[in-house]
Amino acid sequence: MLKIITLNLNGIRSATKKGWLDWLAAQDADIVCVQEIRVQATDLTDEMKNVAGLTGHFHHAEKKGYSGVGLYAKTAPERVVEGIGVAEFDAEGRYLRADWPGLSVISLYLPSGSSSPERQAAKFRFMEVFSPHLAALKREAADAGREIVLCGDWNIAPTEKDLKNWKSNQKNSGFLPEERAWIANVTGRLGWVDAYRRLHPEAEGEAYTWWSNRGQAWANNVGWRIDYQIASPELAAKTRAARVFKDARFSDHAPLIIDYAWP
């Protein structure tokens, strides 16, 4: 089995204080994708860089205390690629790709548009430039016989099943019609597969991966499913188990754990 975990840490230092590294050490994961690490390279301790036989690779944001993604792997990748070639978003540390023979895993952090209209506009720009990138990745998967999975915080709840209060959020970032249409295109015309939904097409509350820190959202499970693993069809067909870990809380997000039959 190939065990892949994705988690938005909402700050790697904060998550470490909450026991994230101890939990990870007990998971026996093959690959772990993390988002919103919020540190510079010089801020990472040896403990944060290498965990229980997993070696970390990182794409930091230029702005201190902001964004950034990482990827931990049990086996050293042949190649690691930072960014998508778009300066505006590469400066924010949103994309990290690692390649092994026949397999690529990408740690991805889409912008959030909830803080201001300007950030929502940036989110829409990212979606626009990322669509052709997704199409190119899909062609690569087909032409080169390469399996690809994009793991991360997509900051969009795809359908009404993916958040508790969908009716009152239809005009809010993360559940706007344009955003949902974009994700529907990713898993529709572009041909990618939502690996969790392949096994759990009707799951609702148990599928949520993010809860606001306001009020009693966590206690009442008023959540959103905005973290997912989007896989090439051949890899998605090998999905054997998918679950959201909620027994401990390291962030405002929860880890999404998926097992694939590999090779």
Secondary structure, 3 states (H helix, E strand, C coil): CEEEEEEECCCHHHHHHCCHHHHHHCCCCCEEEEECCCCCHHHCCHHHHEECCEEEEEECCCCCCCCCEEEEECCCCCEEEECCCCHHHHCCCCEEEEEECCEEEEEEECCCCCCCHHHHHHHHHHHHHHHHHHHHHHHHHHHHCCEEEEEEECCCCCCHHHECCCHHHCCCCCCCHHHHHHHHHHCCCCCCEEHHHHHCCCCCHHHCCEECCCCCCCCCCCEECCEEEEECHHHHCCEEEEEECCCCCCCCECCEEEEECCC
